[in-house]
Amino acid sequence: MIRELKTFVCVARRGTFAAAGREVGLTQSAVSAQIKNLEDALGVSLFDRTGRAATLNAAGQRAVTLAEEMLQLFGRMGSPDSANDFRGSLRIGAISTAQTGILPQALVALRSKAPFIEASLIPGVSLNLLSQVDAGELDLAIMIKPPFALPKELHAEVIAREPFVLVAPLDLEGDDPRQLLSEQPFIRYDQRSFGGRRVTQFLRERKLEVRQTLELDELDAIVKMVRAGLGVALVPMAGLWLEHARDVRVIDLGEMVFFREIVLVTKYLQRQSPLQALFRTCVIDTLTGQAR
């Protein structure tokens, strides 16, 4: 009955039998048959079927929470007795700053705790990583929190908040962020990226007009342009540029400070799987150690 429960929860989150079938690798008729088996076993109908949509009725709403708990308990039955019992692979997606910041130490810790796990790292930008997790091409991803609500079948946990600062050339005088942003050429964090949207939102809310000269999607490249004297930029405190922060002026935004949030995104039903829970522990321990 476990497979029927998994299919039931997937239908509840996807909203149609067809969409659930695509996720679990079944035909629509096979999904329908599994749901009927479950309803027959329980003696209740779980969905109100309207056209192609499958909406949980009152009994279904009660059942889906219990089904999720049962699936979590079932997953825990297969938890390894020790780290050396972990087997398999873990496909990890990550934005560039996570690759050079959180992940090296987290992966070392993962190898130490579970030496027989094969971890593969797939780089990408946040929007693409989100799509890959949703499609099942990645097990999880470390990325910038999207500015929109996630699909119901995905789960995002905020693991870090990175403050934005104003970076300026060393020979540029002045400490007022508003004045520098208004008067100096502006190197913009790509507006199509989740982090770049935070910059655009900040400028709009503060009613700041800037003279854009360049627009780039890599933080390290942006700071290199600032270092060369091409303008000022708003960037988060993250990335390899921090290793050379003395080569630019880093100006705190004070009461205007804003953040980008870094999240660990997984499939909702897999968020408490033993291997993903172990990886999460390695990431949190790494962040805790870096904060000291």
Secondary structure by P-SEA (a helix, b strand, c coil): caaaaaaaaaaaaaccaaaaaaaacccaaaaaaaaaaaaaaaccccccccccbbbbcaaaaaaaaaaaaaaaaaaaaaccccccccbbbbbbbbcaaaaacccaaaaaaaaaaccccbbbbbbbcaaaaaaaaaaccccccccccccccccccbbbbbcbbbbbbbbbccccccccaaaaaacccccccccccaaaaaaaaaaaaaccccccccccccaaaaaaaaaaccbbbbbccccccccccccbbbbbbcccbbbbbbbbcccccccccaaaaaaaaaaaaaaaaaac
